[in-house]
Amino acid sequence: MPLANSSCAPRTVKKAKKDWQNRSLPLQYRALKQCVSNAIEEIMRFILIDKVVSVETGSQIRALKSVSLAEEYLADHFPAFPVLPGVLLLEGLIESASWLVRRTENFAHSMILLEQARNVKYRSFLTPGAQIEYTVDAKVIEENVSNFTGVGISQGQRIVEARFGLRHFNLADGDSAMAAVDAVVIENMKKRWQLLWDGQDG
């Protein structure tokens, strides 16, 4: 996702990173960390799950998403028949799996991205007022890759199902200067987990 804030333009981020590597302008590096935080806040505008209802470390996670007519993307999809876009239904599965990875690895990685998705099937629509429960089962969770099957069900009806894989890594894997940025991202993810898991544990 692009950094929309003008103070976080790609050129500024690149320069701030270089300055920090040279240890010449620490204020610029603090600006870089703020840009990362701003980007995370922007991403959080489109959280696709509201609550984690159960988690079995390394095995399974179940999460809920309630659809509200107030969600801005429904204004265009579609004005006369608002439904949650299929790509966001899939994203709900991916997001759920990402939290299972974080939980299993004790937040070892800042970046968890979709590697591949296959056998994606959309069975029905999800309209405002409905709630979907995502159930994601891990096939394997290794250090840098993981594979899952997932299904989203609403009122006993399958809405979406898929098989997919994720990859997980730290920015510092390719550039040790980014270690502190990884730390900022991970700290934000830990705070978000506490909200989703309702503070049931650490």
N, C-alpha and C positions, 0 to 999 in steps of 0.2 A: 504494500500500500504506500503511495507517495506521501511525503511529509508535506501536508497542505499549508502549514503555517509558513509565511514568507521568511521568517527568521530561520527556518529549518530547510531552506532550499538545498538541493543536492550539493551545489558548489560550496555552500557554507559548511555543511557536514563534512565534506571531503577535506576542506581546509582545516577545520577544527581538529579532525583526526590527525592530520599531518602535524599540526602544531603541538598536539599532545605527545605524539611520538618523539618530537624534538625537545619536549619538556620546556618550550620557550614561552608558551602562552597558556597557562593553566586556566585562565578565565574562559578561553575559547573551548577548552575541553569540558568545562562545566556547562557551557552552552550546548555542546554536543549531547551530554547526558540529558539536558532538559529537552532537546529535540526528540530523543528516544522516548522520554516520558510522554511528550505530547503525542507522538505517533501511537503509543500504546493506548492513550486515552481515546484517540480517534477510532482505533480498532474496537475498543470496548463499546462504542456506540452500537455495534451490530453483534452483540453477544447472542449466540443462537441457542443457549440453554439457560434456564432460570435457576435450576436447582439440581444438585446431585442427590439422589435418594438412596443409592447404595453403591458400594465399591468393594471389590475383592482384589486386593493388590496382585498385579500380574495376570489377572484372569478376566474380570468383568466389571463393567460400570453401567449403571442405569441413571438416566437424567431426564428431566422434564423441561418442556418448553410450552408456554401458553401464548397463543397468538392474539394480539390486540389490534383493533382497527386503527389505533393511533400510530402504529409502526409506519414510518415514512415511506418505505419501499412499496407498501401496498397501494399507495396513491397511483402508481403507474402499472401495477400488476394485480388486477386490472381494475380500472375505475368502476366498471359496472359489475364486476365479479371478482372482488379481491381474494386472492389465495396466496399462500406462502410459496415463493418461487422454488422450483425444483432444486436449483443449485444451493439454496439455503437449507432445504431439507437434508441434502447430502452433507452440507457443512455442519449441520447439527450432529450427525454421526461422527464426522471427523473431529469436531471440537470435543465431543465426549471422549473419543479415543485418546486425544491429546492429553486430557486430564488424567486418564488412566496411566499413560506413559509417565507423566510428571510424578504422579503418586508412587508408581512402581520404582522409579529411578531416584526418588527423593529430590526432585527438581534439579537434576544434574545438568540439564541442557536448557539453554535459553530459546533455541529455535526448534520448533516441531512443525514440519511442513508435509503436505500431501506429496507422496512419491508416485502413486498410481491409484486409479479407481477402475473397477471392472464389475461386470454383472450388476450395474446400477439399474434398479427397476422402480418406477413410480406407479403405485397402485391406485392412488386416489388423491383428491385435493384436501388441503388443510385450510379452513376458512377462519376468519376472526371469531373468537369465542371458544375455539377448540383447543385442546391440549394434546400434545404428542409425548409419548414416552420412548426415549431412545435406549435400546439395549445393545451394547457393544461387547463382543467377546474377543479376547486376544488369542490369536493363533500362536504368535511368537512375539516376544519383546526382547530384542537384543540391544547391545550398547548403542548402535546408531541406526537401526532399522526395526520396524515392527509391522505386523500384519494382523488384520482384523476382519471379522464379519459383523455386520450391524443391521438392525431393523428398527424402524420407527412405527409405533402403533398408536392409533387414536380410537377410542371407544370400541376396542376389540378388532378394529380393521387395520390391516397393514397399509401403511402410506408409502414407505420407502424402504428399500433394502439394498445392500451393497457389500462388496468385498473391496478392501482397499489397504494400501500400505503407506506408512509414514517414514520419514527420515528425521533424525534428531541430532543436533550438533550445537556447538558453541561458536560464536563469531571468532573467538580467540583461537579456534583450531587452525584457522588460516592466517591469523594476525594476532599475536600475543598482546598487541596494544589495545585490543578490543575487550580484554578481560573485564574491565570495570563496566563496560556497557552491558556485557552478559549479566553481570551482577545486578544492574538496574532492572533489566527485563525479568530476571528470576525473582527478584524481590516483589515486583508488581504482580507476577503470576501467583506467588504465595499468598498475597493479600486477596487476590480474586478467588483463590481456592477456599479461603476461610469464609467468604461470602456464599459461595456455591454449596459448600459442605456444611454451612451453618455452624461453623466453629466446633464441630463434633470432636475434632482432635487437632493435633498440631500439623 
